[in-house]
Amino acid sequence: MHGNGPESRHRLAELAANRVLAHRAPGLDGPEWPTGLPERERWTRLLAWYGIDADPLDYRLDPPAVRSPRPGATVIHVGASSGSRFWPVDRFADVAAQLTEAGHEVVFTGGVSERGRAEETAALAKLKGANLDGGVLAGRQGLAEFAATIAGARLVVSADTGAAHLASAYARPSVVIFGPAPAEEWGPPPGPHVVLTDVGLRRGDVFASEPDPALLAVSVRDVLDAVAELRC
C-alpha cells in the first residue's frame, strides 16, 4: 500500500503480480484516489471497494516479542526522514530537561543516521540540568527493540515519523509535532495523542531540507502543556 504517483505505479508494474488491488490509474482499474482523508481510511476504503472487510480503527499492533530495555521511560524521538520535519535540537533538549526535572526517565531514540542529533540533544539537556543515565538509544537498537521501547513508554514526543505511528499502534500517550504533512491525513487516530502544528504557516514541502514553518511555530511550552493535558 503506497501512494498513487508514477513511482508507486511503476513498482507495481515491475512486480508483474497476478492481481493488483489499486486505485484507478492508467492501466489499473479501481476506485478514484480520494483526497483529504486519514490514510487508514483511504486504504480501508480501497479494500472495501474490492469486497474485503476492513476497519480503519483496527490499527493496533500486537506487543513486540522482545521486552523494552527501558520500560516506563519517556521517549523523545529527535529524528525524521527529512529536514522539513526536524524540530530544533535545543527545543527537544529543553523539553527533556524539564521533563527530567518533573520526574520522567528520558531516553532518545532514532536510527544510526540520527545518533549524532540525539547525542547533541542529550548533551544540551545535561547542560540544562537533566540527569540522563545512558539515555541515548539512537543507533543502538534494532527494529524490534525500538518498537518495544515505544510499546513500553510512559510518553512519546516526536515529529511526524515512525515513532509517532508506533505510539498510536501501541496506544501510548504521545505529543506529535507536525510540519509539512497535513495532520488531518497523517495525524494519529483518536486516543491519548496531541497534535501540535500551525496550519496557517505550513509550506507543505515534505522533502525540503529546512524545517517547515508550521513545525517551527511549536514552542517548548506548547509541548509541555500538551504533556500536562495528557496527564503523563
Contacts in CASP RR format, 6 or more apart in sequence:
PFRMAT RR
TARGET T0000
AUTHOR 0000-0000-0000
METHOD contacts of the structure
MODEL  1
MHGNGPESRHRLAELAANRVLAHRAPGLDGPEWPTGLPERERWTRLLAWY
GIDADPLDYRLDPPAVRSPRPGATVIHVGASSGSRFWPVDRFADVAAQLT
EAGHEVVFTGGVSERGRAEETAALAKLKGANLDGGVLAGRQGLAEFAATI
AGARLVVSADTGAAHLASAYARPSVVIFGPAPAEEWGPPPGPHVVLTDVG
LRRGDVFASEPDPALLAVSVRDVLDAVAELRC
1 43 0 8 1.000
1 46 0 8 1.000
2 8 0 8 1.000
2 11 0 8 1.000
4 22 0 8 1.000
4 23 0 8 1.000
4 25 0 8 1.000
4 33 0 8 1.000
5 25 0 8 1.000
9 22 0 8 1.000
9 25 0 8 1.000
9 26 0 8 1.000
9 28 0 8 1.000
12 20 0 8 1.000
12 22 0 8 1.000
12 28 0 8 1.000
20 28 0 8 1.000
21 30 0 8 1.000
21 46 0 8 1.000
21 47 0 8 1.000
21 50 0 8 1.000
21 52 0 8 1.000
22 28 0 8 1.000
22 29 0 8 1.000
22 30 0 8 1.000
22 46 0 8 1.000
23 30 0 8 1.000
23 31 0 8 1.000
23 32 0 8 1.000
23 33 0 8 1.000
23 46 0 8 1.000
24 30 0 8 1.000
24 31 0 8 1.000
24 32 0 8 1.000
24 33 0 8 1.000
25 33 0 8 1.000
30 46 0 8 1.000
30 49 0 8 1.000
30 50 0 8 1.000
31 45 0 8 1.000
31 46 0 8 1.000
31 49 0 8 1.000
34 42 0 8 1.000
34 45 0 8 1.000
36 182 0 8 1.000
36 184 0 8 1.000
36 185 0 8 1.000
37 45 0 8 1.000
37 185 0 8 1.000
38 56 0 8 1.000
38 184 0 8 1.000
38 185 0 8 1.000
38 186 0 8 1.000
38 187 0 8 1.000
38 189 0 8 1.000
39 185 0 8 1.000
39 186 0 8 1.000
40 56 0 8 1.000
40 57 0 8 1.000
40 59 0 8 1.000
40 189 0 8 1.000
41 56 0 8 1.000
43 54 0 8 1.000
44 54 0 8 1.000
44 55 0 8 1.000
44 56 0 8 1.000
47 53 0 8 1.000
47 54 0 8 1.000
48 54 0 8 1.000
56 189 0 8 1.000
57 189 0 8 1.000
57 190 0 8 1.000
59 168 0 8 1.000
59 169 0 8 1.000
59 189 0 8 1.000
60 169 0 8 1.000
60 170 0 8 1.000
60 171 0 8 1.000
61 147 0 8 1.000
61 151 0 8 1.000
61 166 0 8 1.000
61 169 0 8 1.000
61 170 0 8 1.000
63 151 0 8 1.000
63 170 0 8 1.000
64 144 0 8 1.000
64 147 0 8 1.000
64 148 0 8 1.000
64 151 0 8 1.000
65 144 0 8 1.000
66 144 0 8 1.000
66 145 0 8 1.000
66 148 0 8 1.000
67 148 0 8 1.000
68 148 0 8 1.000
68 149 0 8 1.000
68 151 0 8 1.000
68 152 0 8 1.000
68 153 0 8 1.000
69 137 0 8 1.000
69 141 0 8 1.000
69 145 0 8 1.000
69 148 0 8 1.000
69 149 0 8 1.000
70 105 0 8 1.000
70 107 0 8 1.000
70 135 0 8 1.000
70 137 0 8 1.000
70 149 0 8 1.000
71 152 0 8 1.000
72 105 0 8 1.000
72 152 0 8 1.000
72 153 0 8 1.000
72 154 0 8 1.000
73 104 0 8 1.000
73 105 0 8 1.000
73 106 0 8 1.000
73 107 0 8 1.000
73 149 0 8 1.000
73 152 0 8 1.000
73 153 0 8 1.000
73 154 0 8 1.000
74 99 0 8 1.000
74 104 0 8 1.000
74 105 0 8 1.000
74 106 0 8 1.000
74 107 0 8 1.000
74 153 0 8 1.000
74 154 0 8 1.000
74 155 0 8 1.000
74 156 0 8 1.000
74 157 0 8 1.000
74 232 0 8 1.000
75 107 0 8 1.000
75 108 0 8 1.000
75 109 0 8 1.000
75 149 0 8 1.000
75 150 0 8 1.000
75 153 0 8 1.000
75 155 0 8 1.000
75 156 0 8 1.000
75 157 0 8 1.000
75 158 0 8 1.000
75 163 0 8 1.000
76 92 0 8 1.000
76 95 0 8 1.000
76 96 0 8 1.000
76 106 0 8 1.000
76 107 0 8 1.000
76 108 0 8 1.000
76 109 0 8 1.000
76 121 0 8 1.000
76 157 0 8 1.000
76 158 0 8 1.000
77 108 0 8 1.000
77 109 0 8 1.000
77 110 0 8 1.000
77 156 0 8 1.000
77 157 0 8 1.000
77 158 0 8 1.000
77 159 0 8 1.000
77 161 0 8 1.000
77 162 0 8 1.000
77 163 0 8 1.000
77 164 0 8 1.000
78 87 0 8 1.000
78 89 0 8 1.000
78 92 0 8 1.000
78 108 0 8 1.000
78 109 0 8 1.000
78 110 0 8 1.000
78 114 0 8 1.000
78 117 0 8 1.000
78 118 0 8 1.000
78 121 0 8 1.000
78 138 0 8 1.000
79 85 0 8 1.000
79 86 0 8 1.000
79 110 0 8 1.000
79 111 0 8 1.000
79 114 0 8 1.000
79 117 0 8 1.000
79 118 0 8 1.000
79 138 0 8 1.000
79 158 0 8 1.000
79 159 0 8 1.000
79 161 0 8 1.000
80 86 0 8 1.000
80 159 0 8 1.000
80 160 0 8 1.000
80 161 0 8 1.000
81 161 0 8 1.000
82 206 0 8 1.000
82 207 0 8 1.000
82 208 0 8 1.000
82 209 0 8 1.000
83 208 0 8 1.000
83 209 0 8 1.000
83 210 0 8 1.000
83 211 0 8 1.000
84 179 0 8 1.000
84 180 0 8 1.000
84 204 0 8 1.000
84 205 0 8 1.000
84 206 0 8 1.000
84 207 0 8 1.000
84 208 0 8 1.000
84 209 0 8 1.000
84 210 0 8 1.000
84 211 0 8 1.000
84 212 0 8 1.000
84 215 0 8 1.000
85 159 0 8 1.000
85 160 0 8 1.000
85 161 0 8 1.000
85 179 0 8 1.000
85 180 0 8 1.000
85 181 0 8 1.000
85 206 0 8 1.000
85 211 0 8 1.000
85 212 0 8 1.000
85 215 0 8 1.000
86 117 0 8 1.000
86 159 0 8 1.000
86 211 0 8 1.000
86 215 0 8 1.000
87 159 0 8 1.000
87 177 0 8 1.000
87 211 0 8 1.000
87 215 0 8 1.000
87 216 0 8 1.000
87 218 0 8 1.000
88 211 0 8 1.000
88 216 0 8 1.000
89 117 0 8 1.000
89 120 0 8 1.000
89 121 0 8 1.000
89 124 0 8 1.000
90 124 0 8 1.000
91 219 0 8 1.000
91 220 0 8 1.000
91 223 0 8 1.000
92 121 0 8 1.000
92 125 0 8 1.000
92 157 0 8 1.000
93 121 0 8 1.000
93 122 0 8 1.000
93 124 0 8 1.000
93 125 0 8 1.000
93 127 0 8 1.000
93 128 0 8 1.000
93 130 0 8 1.000
94 125 0 8 1.000
94 128 0 8 1.000
94 220 0 8 1.000
95 157 0 8 1.000
95 220 0 8 1.000
95 223 0 8 1.000
95 224 0 8 1.000
96 106 0 8 1.000
96 108 0 8 1.000
96 121 0 8 1.000
96 122 0 8 1.000
96 125 0 8 1.000
96 130 0 8 1.000
96 132 0 8 1.000
97 125 0 8 1.000
97 128 0 8 1.000
97 129 0 8 1.000
97 130 0 8 1.000
98 220 0 8 1.000
98 224 0 8 1.000
99 106 0 8 1.000
99 155 0 8 1.000
99 224 0 8 1.000
99 227 0 8 1.000
100 106 0 8 1.000
100 125 0 8 1.000
100 129 0 8 1.000
100 130 0 8 1.000
100 131 0 8 1.000
100 132 0 8 1.000
101 129 0 8 1.000
101 130 0 8 1.000
104 154 0 8 1.000
104 155 0 8 1.000
104 232 0 8 1.000
105 133 0 8 1.000
105 154 0 8 1.000
106 125 0 8 1.000
106 130 0 8 1.000
106 132 0 8 1.000
106 135 0 8 1.000
107 134 0 8 1.000
107 135 0 8 1.000
107 136 0 8 1.000
107 137 0 8 1.000
107 149 0 8 1.000
108 118 0 8 1.000
108 121 0 8 1.000
108 122 0 8 1.000
108 135 0 8 1.000
108 136 0 8 1.000
108 137 0 8 1.000
108 138 0 8 1.000
109 118 0 8 1.000
109 137 0 8 1.000
109 138 0 8 1.000
109 141 0 8 1.000
109 146 0 8 1.000
109 149 0 8 1.000
109 150 0 8 1.000
109 163 0 8 1.000
110 118 0 8 1.000
110 137 0 8 1.000
110 138 0 8 1.000
110 139 0 8 1.000
110 141 0 8 1.000
110 146 0 8 1.000
110 163 0 8 1.000
111 138 0 8 1.000
111 139 0 8 1.000
111 141 0 8 1.000
112 138 0 8 1.000
112 139 0 8 1.000
114 138 0 8 1.000
114 139 0 8 1.000
115 136 0 8 1.000
115 138 0 8 1.000
115 139 0 8 1.000
115 140 0 8 1.000
116 138 0 8 1.000
117 138 0 8 1.000
118 136 0 8 1.000
118 137 0 8 1.000
118 138 0 8 1.000
118 139 0 8 1.000
119 136 0 8 1.000
119 138 0 8 1.000
122 130 0 8 1.000
122 132 0 8 1.000
122 135 0 8 1.000
122 136 0 8 1.000
125 132 0 8 1.000
126 132 0 8 1.000
137 146 0 8 1.000
137 149 0 8 1.000
141 149 0 8 1.000
146 166 0 8 1.000
147 166 0 8 1.000
147 170 0 8 1.000
150 156 0 8 1.000
150 163 0 8 1.000
150 166 0 8 1.000
150 167 0 8 1.000
150 170 0 8 1.000
150 172 0 8 1.000
151 166 0 8 1.000
151 170 0 8 1.000
151 172 0 8 1.000
152 170 0 8 1.000
152 172 0 8 1.000
153 167 0 8 1.000
153 172 0 8 1.000
154 172 0 8 1.000
154 173 0 8 1.000
154 232 0 8 1.000
155 172 0 8 1.000
155 173 0 8 1.000
155 174 0 8 1.000
155 175 0 8 1.000
155 227 0 8 1.000
155 230 0 8 1.000
155 232 0 8 1.000
156 163 0 8 1.000
156 164 0 8 1.000
156 166 0 8 1.000
156 167 0 8 1.000
156 172 0 8 1.000
156 173 0 8 1.000
156 174 0 8 1.000
156 175 0 8 1.000
157 174 0 8 1.000
157 175 0 8 1.000
157 177 0 8 1.000
157 223 0 8 1.000
157 227 0 8 1.000
158 164 0 8 1.000
158 167 0 8 1.000
158 174 0 8 1.000
158 175 0 8 1.000
158 176 0 8 1.000
158 177 0 8 1.000
159 176 0 8 1.000
159 177 0 8 1.000
159 178 0 8 1.000
159 179 0 8 1.000
159 215 0 8 1.000
160 176 0 8 1.000
160 177 0 8 1.000
160 178 0 8 1.000
160 179 0 8 1.000
160 181 0 8 1.000
160 183 0 8 1.000
160 186 0 8 1.000
160 187 0 8 1.000
164 174 0 8 1.000
164 176 0 8 1.000
164 187 0 8 1.000
164 188 0 8 1.000
165 188 0 8 1.000
166 172 0 8 1.000
167 173 0 8 1.000
167 174 0 8 1.000
167 176 0 8 1.000
167 188 0 8 1.000
167 193 0 8 1.000
168 174 0 8 1.000
168 188 0 8 1.000
168 189 0 8 1.000
168 191 0 8 1.000
168 193 0 8 1.000
171 191 0 8 1.000
171 192 0 8 1.000
172 192 0 8 1.000
173 192 0 8 1.000
173 193 0 8 1.000
173 230 0 8 1.000
173 232 0 8 1.000
174 188 0 8 1.000
174 192 0 8 1.000
174 193 0 8 1.000
174 194 0 8 1.000
175 193 0 8 1.000
175 194 0 8 1.000
175 196 0 8 1.000
175 223 0 8 1.000
175 226 0 8 1.000
175 227 0 8 1.000
175 230 0 8 1.000
176 183 0 8 1.000
176 187 0 8 1.000
176 188 0 8 1.000
176 193 0 8 1.000
176 194 0 8 1.000
176 195 0 8 1.000
176 196 0 8 1.000
177 196 0 8 1.000
177 197 0 8 1.000
177 215 0 8 1.000
177 218 0 8 1.000
177 223 0 8 1.000
178 186 0 8 1.000
178 187 0 8 1.000
178 195 0 8 1.000
178 196 0 8 1.000
178 197 0 8 1.000
178 214 0 8 1.000
178 215 0 8 1.000
179 197 0 8 1.000
179 202 0 8 1.000
179 204 0 8 1.000
179 211 0 8 1.000
179 212 0 8 1.000
179 214 0 8 1.000
179 215 0 8 1.000
180 202 0 8 1.000
180 203 0 8 1.000
180 204 0 8 1.000
180 205 0 8 1.000
180 206 0 8 1.000
180 208 0 8 1.000
180 212 0 8 1.000
180 214 0 8 1.000
180 215 0 8 1.000
181 204 0 8 1.000
181 206 0 8 1.000
182 199 0 8 1.000
182 202 0 8 1.000
183 195 0 8 1.000
183 197 0 8 1.000
183 199 0 8 1.000
187 193 0 8 1.000
187 195 0 8 1.000
188 195 0 8 1.000
192 230 0 8 1.000
194 226 0 8 1.000
194 229 0 8 1.000
194 230 0 8 1.000
196 218 0 8 1.000
196 222 0 8 1.000
196 223 0 8 1.000
196 226 0 8 1.000
197 214 0 8 1.000
197 215 0 8 1.000
197 217 0 8 1.000
197 218 0 8 1.000
198 213 0 8 1.000
198 214 0 8 1.000
198 217 0 8 1.000
198 218 0 8 1.000
199 214 0 8 1.000
200 214 0 8 1.000
201 212 0 8 1.000
201 213 0 8 1.000
201 214 0 8 1.000
201 216 0 8 1.000
201 217 0 8 1.000
202 212 0 8 1.000
202 213 0 8 1.000
202 214 0 8 1.000
203 212 0 8 1.000
203 213 0 8 1.000
203 214 0 8 1.000
204 212 0 8 1.000
204 214 0 8 1.000
205 212 0 8 1.000
END
